[in-house]
Amino acid sequence: MKTWFIFCLITGSTLWLGCSGSSPDKWTKQRPKTHPVMGRVELDGLPVEAAKVMFQTTTPDTGRVYSAFGYTDSSGRFSLETFTADDGAVAGEHLVTIEKLTFKEAPAPTNEADVVPPPQEISHLPERYRSAASSGLTATVTPDGENFFTFSLE
């Protein structure tokens, strides 16, 4: 019994030590460097709370597309993340989209045979800002810049 206990203790310790390392995997090592990005969103001069801000760029060397996103707080301020919280965005020219959505639950069906409709999506910002093709918003993230962007929506 004592031998079995020692075997389990050694095996468990080895597994724990071997699996608890924080060395990055090959995908983490291949990530491009990110740079802190912050900003503010306003509509008609007032801060927009709870809006999703998305930056998207294509790296010229690999052609890979990277997206960074963040949500605005009550003062309209946001910070972006690409891979981990608040890590920022990849350097380069970004297309920017901004949306603020809420959902309204559809009324319950009147009889059991009716299909329950999906919730109704309600957009609180002009529709054009939801698409990179129509938003007209861009931002250039630089490795050594302030990278603070204000988006004044109309």
PAFIDREN-659373 format. One line per field, with one value per atom (N, C-alpha, C): atom name; x, y, z; residue in one letter. Coordinates in Angstrom, 3 decimals. Each point is the difference from the previous one (the first is absolute). Layout:
REM residues N
atom = CA  ...
px = X  ...
py = Y  ...
pz = Z  ...
res = a  ...
END
This chain:
REM residues 154
atom = N  CA  C  N  CA  C  N  CA  C  N  CA  C  N  CA  C  N  CA  C  N  CA  C  N  CA  C  N  CA  C  N  CA  C  N  CA  C  N  CA  C  N  CA  C  N  CA  C  N  CA  C  N  CA  C  N  CA  C  N  CA  C  N  CA  C  N  CA  C  N  CA  C  N  CA  C  N  CA  C  N  CA  C  N  CA  C  N  CA  C  N  CA  C  N  CA  C  N  CA  C  N  CA  C  N  CA  C  N  CA  C  N  CA  C  N  CA  C  N  CA  C  N  CA  C  N  CA  C  N  CA  C  N  CA  C  N  CA  C  N  CA  C  N  CA  C  N  CA  C  N  CA  C  N  CA  C  N  CA  C  N  CA  C  N  CA  C  N  CA  C  N  CA  C  N  CA  C  N  CA  C  N  CA  C  N  CA  C  N  CA  C  N  CA  C  N  CA  C  N  CA  C  N  CA  C  N  CA  C  N  CA  C  N  CA  C  N  CA  C  N  CA  C  N  CA  C  N  CA  C  N  CA  C  N  CA  C  N  CA  C  N  CA  C  N  CA  C  N  CA  C  N  CA  C  N  CA  C  N  CA  C  N  CA  C  N  CA  C  N  CA  C  N  CA  C  N  CA  C  N  CA  C  N  CA  C  N  CA  C  N  CA  C  N  CA  C  N  CA  C  N  CA  C  N  CA  C  N  CA  C  N  CA  C  N  CA  C  N  CA  C  N  CA  C  N  CA  C  N  CA  C  N  CA  C  N  CA  C  N  CA  C  N  CA  C  N  CA  C  N  CA  C  N  CA  C  N  CA  C  N  CA  C  N  CA  C  N  CA  C  N  CA  C  N  CA  C  N  CA  C  N  CA  C  N  CA  C  N  CA  C  N  CA  C  N  CA  C  N  CA  C  N  CA  C  N  CA  C  N  CA  C  N  CA  C  N  CA  C  N  CA  C  N  CA  C  N  CA  C  N  CA  C  N  CA  C  N  CA  C  N  CA  C  N  CA  C  N  CA  C  N  CA  C  N  CA  C  N  CA  C  N  CA  C  N  CA  C  N  CA  C  N  CA  C  N  CA  C  N  CA  C  N  CA  C  N  CA  C  N  CA  C  N  CA  C  N  CA  C  N  CA  C  N  CA  C  N  CA  C  N  CA  C  N  CA  C  N  CA  C  N  CA  C  N  CA  C  N  CA  C  N  CA  C  N  CA  C
px = 0.825  -0.825  0.868  1.091  0.892  0.661  0.387  0.628  -0.974  -1.265  -1.016  -0.191  -0.024  -0.153  1.164  1.213  1.187  -0.030  -0.383  -0.112  -0.996  -1.178  -1.033  0.483  0.693  0.516  1.020  0.913  1.017  -0.629  -0.894  -0.663  -0.838  -0.760  -0.830  0.833  1.095  0.884  0.632  0.412  0.603  -0.998  -1.206  -1.035  -0.330  -0.098  -0.336  1.093  1.232  1.100  0.126  -0.180  0.121  -1.117  -1.190  -1.155  -0.285  0.743  -0.321  0.900  0.869  0.898  -0.747  0.591  -0.662  0.746  0.777  0.719  -0.997  0.169  -0.958  0.075  -1.163  -0.036  0.413  0.051  0.493  -0.929  -1.294  -0.923  0.188  0.224  0.239  1.285  1.009  1.277  -0.121  -0.940  -0.161  -0.868  -0.592  -0.853  0.805  -0.584  0.685  -0.079  0.916  0.017  -1.228  -0.573  -1.133  0.421  -0.777  0.314  -1.270  0.120  -1.196  -0.779  -1.306  -0.889  -1.174  -0.266  -1.139  -0.713  -1.169  -0.716  -1.322  -0.787  -1.306  -0.969  -1.252  -1.052  -1.080  -0.423  -1.089  -0.970  -1.232  -1.056  -0.636  0.036  -0.525  0.604  1.298  0.723  -0.139  -0.808  -0.198  0.680  0.544  0.658  -0.990  0.501  -0.821  0.459  -0.919  0.302  -0.400  0.773  -0.295  0.027  0.850  0.177  1.199  -0.080  1.121  0.801  1.294  0.910  0.904  0.086  0.800  0.991  1.285  1.057  0.390  0.222  0.401  1.087  1.059  1.110  0.486  0.649  0.649  1.490  0.804  1.446  0.583  0.839  0.548  0.956  0.705  0.987  -0.630  -1.065  -0.611  -1.383  -0.630  -1.353  -1.055  0.394  -0.946  -0.837  -1.236  -0.916  -0.033  0.143  -0.069  -1.071  -0.779  -1.059  0.250  -0.266  0.060  -1.346  -0.425  -1.305  0.012  -0.983  -0.199  -1.399  -0.412  -1.322  0.160  -0.863  0.070  -0.624  0.553  -0.565  -0.979  -0.430  -1.014  0.492  1.314  0.541  0.357  -0.347  0.283  1.408  0.790  1.394  0.102  1.011  0.228  1.489  0.355  1.349  -0.189  0.972  -0.142  0.793  -0.472  0.740  -0.030  1.118  0.110  0.119  0.957  0.235  -0.332  0.340  -0.263  -0.553  -0.566  -0.644  0.943  -0.487  0.701  1.377  0.249  1.309  0.090  -1.119  0.015  -0.270  0.657  -0.209  1.340  0.006  1.174  0.234  1.256  0.315  -0.490  -0.452  -0.428  -1.263  -0.469  -1.229  -1.186  -0.964  -1.153  -1.293  -0.890  -1.371  -0.737  -0.884  -0.645  -1.515  -0.598  -1.465  -0.398  -1.182  -0.532  -1.481  -0.429  -1.416  -0.428  -1.248  -0.607  -1.349  -0.088  -1.212  -0.629  -1.301  -0.742  -1.017  -0.577  -0.944  -1.291  -1.094  -1.325  -0.593  -0.437  -0.558  -1.305  -0.126  -1.221  -1.156  -1.219  -1.151  -0.138  -0.486  -0.188  -1.053  0.178  -1.003  -1.355  -1.053  -1.353  -0.435  0.593  -0.307  1.288  -0.039  1.201  0.566  -0.791  0.460  0.833  -0.133  0.757  1.484  0.816  1.441  0.313  0.875  0.394  0.943  -0.366  0.869  1.249  1.083  1.219  -0.193  0.859  -0.092  0.200  -0.601  0.136  1.277  0.839  1.239  -0.279  0.468  -0.205  1.367  0.261  1.258  -0.195  0.922  -0.111  0.909  0.687  0.876  -0.387  0.368  -0.284  0.576  -0.778  0.318  1.349  0.390  1.235  1.254  -0.013  1.186  0.206  -0.961  0.107  0.841  0.268  0.724  1.280  1.090  1.263  -0.107  -0.864  -0.164  -0.697  -0.809  -0.763  0.293  0.764  0.183  0.800  0.983  0.872  0.991  0.055  0.889  1.281  1.129  1.296  0.853  1.020  0.957  1.337  1.059  1.344  0.671  0.235  0.664  1.494  0.774  1.452  0.692  1.182  0.715  0.399  0.271  0.497  -0.928  -1.219  -0.938  -0.885  -0.763  -0.932  -1.157  -0.437  -1.067  -1.286  -0.397  -1.281  -0.849  -1.180  -0.849  -1.375  -0.469  -1.354  -0.846  -1.127  -0.929  -1.271  -0.216  -1.170  -1.033  -0.996  -1.020  -1.126  -0.640  -1.121  -1.240
py = -1.189  1.189  1.251  -0.024  1.141  0.253  -1.045  0.134  0.627  -0.421  0.558  1.487  0.401  1.403  0.838  -0.499  0.731  0.098  -1.086  0.022  1.068  0.032  0.990  1.409  0.193  1.317  0.486  -0.841  0.371  0.252  -0.879  0.159  1.273  0.232  1.202  1.268  0.003  1.174  0.263  -1.052  0.141  0.570  -0.527  0.511  1.453  0.309  1.373  0.967  -0.338  0.870  0.095  -1.117  -0.008  0.739  -0.001  0.610  1.417  0.466  1.318  1.092  -0.328  1.005  1.053  1.170  1.088  0.355  -0.946  0.298  0.079  0.984  0.175  -1.134  -0.333  -1.014  0.628  -0.797  0.509  1.067  -0.069  1.002  1.344  -0.063  1.227  0.671  -0.785  0.556  0.650  -0.459  0.529  1.252  0.375  1.184  1.258  0.905  1.277  0.840  0.919  0.882  0.910  0.221  0.920  1.237  1.074  1.282  0.539  0.555  0.496  1.002  -0.172  0.897  0.353  1.295  0.492  1.050  0.364  1.032  0.340  0.755  0.469  0.012  -0.352  0.036  0.953  0.900  0.909  0.090  0.244  0.184  1.349  0.871  1.362  0.699  -0.238  0.664  -0.647  -1.056  -0.672  -1.366  -0.434  -1.307  -1.130  -1.035  -1.177  -1.129  -0.468  -1.075  -1.351  -1.031  -1.390  -0.236  0.712  -0.235  -0.921  -0.840  -0.871  0.703  0.159  0.633  -1.093  -0.100  -1.041  0.626  -0.340  0.394  -1.254  0.133  -1.151  0.419  -0.786  0.279  -1.283  0.154  -1.113  0.298  -0.934  0.238  -0.159  0.944  -0.063  -1.176  -0.423  -1.072  -1.382  -0.279  -1.335  -0.015  1.155  0.057  -0.461  -0.204  -0.432  1.180  -0.299  1.013  -0.109  1.141  0.042  0.996  -0.405  0.864  0.259  1.225  0.389  0.608  -0.185  0.550  0.480  0.806  0.468  0.565  0.251  0.560  1.320  0.945  1.303  -0.036  0.829  0.141  1.177  0.410  1.056  1.352  0.187  1.254  -0.118  -1.136  -0.206  -0.485  -0.248  -0.422  -1.516  -0.398  -1.426  -0.281  -1.246  -0.498  -1.301  -0.298  -1.149  -1.205  -1.170  -1.237  -0.813  -0.639  -0.890  -1.443  -0.264  -1.362  -0.156  1.019  -0.027  1.361  0.069  1.225  1.202  1.053  1.290  -0.071  -1.012  -0.062  0.949  0.523  0.984  -0.614  0.569  -0.431  -0.103  -0.714  -0.141  1.338  0.379  1.255  -0.066  1.144  0.089  0.809  0.079  0.708  -0.925  0.482  -0.809  0.589  -0.884  0.382  -0.132  0.952  0.034  -0.107  -0.829  -0.072  0.224  0.564  0.251  -0.340  -0.763  -0.325  -0.054  0.345  -0.120  -0.669  -1.223  -0.793  -0.385  -0.059  -0.633  -0.926  -0.870  -0.965  0.038  -0.034  -0.008  -1.384  -0.616  -1.342  0.049  -0.928  -0.083  -0.491  0.403  -0.483  -1.516  -0.588  -1.457  -0.391  -1.173  -0.447  -0.206  0.171  -0.122  -1.444  -0.894  -1.420  -0.807  -1.228  -0.831  -0.334  0.054  -0.352  1.116  1.207  1.122  -0.097  0.430  0.046  1.274  -0.134  1.162  0.858  1.254  0.854  0.405  0.295  0.430  1.389  0.384  1.338  1.062  1.135  1.108  0.776  0.194  0.744  1.489  0.798  1.449  0.671  0.756  0.721  1.442  0.474  1.339  1.020  -0.412  0.901  -0.061  1.011  -0.073  -1.291  -0.623  -1.314  -0.037  1.074  -0.010  -0.317  0.263  -0.240  -1.475  -0.849  -1.435  -0.750  0.616  -0.676  0.760  -0.735  0.627  0.625  -0.545  0.517  1.352  0.284  1.246  0.960  -0.429  0.856  1.264  -0.120  1.139  0.271  -0.884  0.187  -0.806  0.643  -0.679  0.482  -0.761  0.377  -0.626  0.736  -0.520  -0.223  -1.266  -0.366  -0.050  0.700  0.043  -0.602  -0.584  -0.609  1.013  1.227  0.975  1.195  -0.094  1.115  -0.060  1.066  0.063  -0.979  -0.174  -0.931  0.231  1.264  0.377  0.581  -0.579  0.409  0.423  1.131  0.464  -0.131  -0.675  -0.169  0.793  1.047  0.855  -0.391  -0.734  -0.513  1.009  -0.044  0.916  -0.799
pz = 0.000  0.000  0.000  0.799  0.093  -1.355  -0.697  -1.312  -0.985  0.040  -0.890  0.276  1.244  0.383  -0.543  0.167  -0.486  -1.521  -0.670  -1.461  -0.446  0.623  -0.353  0.290  1.103  0.364  -1.027  -0.398  -0.989  -1.359  -0.426  -1.295  -0.017  1.040  0.075  -0.005  0.740  0.045  -1.362  -0.660  -1.327  -0.993  0.001  -0.901  0.315  1.280  0.399  -0.449  0.231  -0.397  -1.516  -0.692  -1.450  -0.707  0.569  -0.653  0.477  0.994  0.545  -0.539  -0.931  -0.552  -0.787  -0.095  -0.714  -1.285  -0.504  -1.232  -1.145  -0.877  -1.092  -1.015  -0.554  -1.045  -1.329  -1.053  -1.279  -0.583  0.296  -0.534  0.704  1.304  0.751  -0.469  -0.278  -0.468  -1.372  -0.827  -1.352  -0.064  1.100  -0.002  -0.305  -0.765  -0.209  1.276  0.133  1.160  -0.035  1.163  0.104  0.793  -0.175  0.635  0.650  1.207  0.690  -0.858  -0.027  -0.745  0.912  0.081  0.776  -0.827  0.443  -0.723  0.637  -0.756  0.480  -1.173  0.275  -1.012  0.499  -0.898  0.334  -1.171  0.321  -0.997  0.284  -0.997  0.154  1.210  0.248  1.077  1.366  0.122  1.289  -0.007  1.159  0.048  -0.271  -0.674  -0.293  0.922  0.824  0.934  -0.607  0.309  -0.375  -1.511  -0.707  -1.439  -0.205  -1.011  -0.362  -1.088  0.248  -0.949  -0.555  -1.333  -0.637  -0.974  0.157  -0.932  -0.775  -1.313  -0.801  -0.987  -0.044  -0.909  -0.646  -1.151  -0.679  -0.014  0.513  0.044  -1.401  -0.421  -1.356  -0.220  1.043  -0.179  -0.127  0.761  -0.036  -0.634  -0.112  -0.527  0.987  1.250  1.022  0.475  0.311  0.512  1.521  0.669  1.457  0.414  0.984  0.526  1.474  0.393  1.408  0.347  1.231  0.377  1.444  0.320  1.362  0.129  1.222  0.276  0.735  -0.322  0.636  1.393  0.880  1.343  0.018  1.172  0.103  -0.518  -0.070  -0.538  -1.481  -0.621  -1.414  -0.282  1.032  -0.181  -0.182  -0.772  -0.246  -0.044  0.191  -0.279  -0.767  -0.861  -0.893  0.465  -0.443  0.204  -1.281  -0.286  -1.151  0.457  0.883  0.475  1.482  0.791  1.439  0.418  1.173  0.476  -0.081  -0.636  -0.086  -0.652  -0.837  -0.660  -1.187  -0.470  -1.083  -1.352  -1.009  -1.381  -0.715  -1.093  -0.857  -0.707  -0.188  -0.691  -1.447  -0.499  -1.388  -0.152  -1.248  -0.326  0.270  0.779  0.388  -0.537  -0.443  -0.266  1.331  0.291  1.312  -0.160  0.834  0.088  1.450  0.165  1.338  -0.026  0.997  0.094  1.455  0.209  1.326  -0.204  0.490  -0.199  1.334  -0.003  1.081  -0.659  0.786  -0.543  0.802  -0.727  0.604  -0.231  1.083  -0.115  -0.787  -0.900  -0.814  0.859  -0.340  0.773  -0.115  1.041  0.020  -1.033  -0.621  -0.978  0.671  -0.783  0.544  0.167  -0.775  0.224  -0.140  0.454  0.056  -1.369  -1.043  -1.345  -0.630  0.508  -0.566  0.351  -0.921  0.223  0.796  0.982  0.794  -0.848  -0.251  -0.807  0.785  -0.703  0.695  0.599  0.946  0.569  -1.086  0.202  -0.949  0.326  -1.018  0.161  -0.171  0.947  -0.060  -0.052  -1.073  -0.159  0.476  0.823  0.587  -0.669  -1.034  -0.753  -1.469  -0.780  -1.437  -0.597  -0.835  -0.566  -0.726  -0.631  -0.809  0.815  1.304  0.826  0.326  -0.325  0.288  -1.031  -1.139  -1.080  -0.344  -0.167  -0.391  -1.385  -0.844  -1.363  -0.019  1.031  -0.030  1.149  0.997  1.175  -0.304  -0.911  -0.274  1.119  0.998  1.144  -0.176  0.237  -0.048  1.168  0.314  1.041  -0.334  0.206  -0.224  1.351  0.326  1.250  -0.269  0.822  -0.170  1.218  -0.198  1.123  1.076  -0.394  0.967  0.183  -0.488  0.093  1.222  0.206  1.121  -0.202  -1.235  -0.353  0.795  0.077  0.598  -1.115  -0.209  -1.108  0.505  -0.511  0.319  -1.252  0.134  -1.094  0.310  -0.767  0.170  -1.059  0.414  -0.925  -0.148  -1.163  -0.251  -0.348
res = m  m  m  k  k  k  t  t  t  w  w  w  f  f  f  i  i  i  f  f  f  c  c  c  l  l  l  i  i  i  t  t  t  g  g  g  s  s  s  t  t  t  l  l  l  w  w  w  l  l  l  g  g  g  c  c  c  s  s  s  g  g  g  s  s  s  s  s  s  p  p  p  d  d  d  k  k  k  w  w  w  t  t  t  k  k  k  q  q  q  r  r  r  p  p  p  k  k  k  t  t  t  h  h  h  p  p  p  v  v  v  m  m  m  g  g  g  r  r  r  v  v  v  e  e  e  l  l  l  d  d  d  g  g  g  l  l  l  p  p  p  v  v  v  e  e  e  a  a  a  a  a  a  k  k  k  v  v  v  m  m  m  f  f  f  q  q  q  t  t  t  t  t  t  t  t  t  p  p  p  d  d  d  t  t  t  g  g  g  r  r  r  v  v  v  y  y  y  s  s  s  a  a  a  f  f  f  g  g  g  y  y  y  t  t  t  d  d  d  s  s  s  s  s  s  g  g  g  r  r  r  f  f  f  s  s  s  l  l  l  e  e  e  t  t  t  f  f  f  t  t  t  a  a  a  d  d  d  d  d  d  g  g  g  a  a  a  v  v  v  a  a  a  g  g  g  e  e  e  h  h  h  l  l  l  v  v  v  t  t  t  i  i  i  e  e  e  k  k  k  l  l  l  t  t  t  f  f  f  k  k  k  e  e  e  a  a  a  p  p  p  a  a  a  p  p  p  t  t  t  n  n  n  e  e  e  a  a  a  d  d  d  v  v  v  v  v  v  p  p  p  p  p  p  p  p  p  q  q  q  e  e  e  i  i  i  s  s  s  h  h  h  l  l  l  p  p  p  e  e  e  r  r  r  y  y  y  r  r  r  s  s  s  a  a  a  a  a  a  s  s  s  s  s  s  g  g  g  l  l  l  t  t  t  a  a  a  t  t  t  v  v  v  t  t  t  p  p  p  d  d  d  g  g  g  e  e  e  n  n  n  f  f  f  f  f  f  t  t  t  f  f  f  s  s  s  l  l  l  e  e  e
END
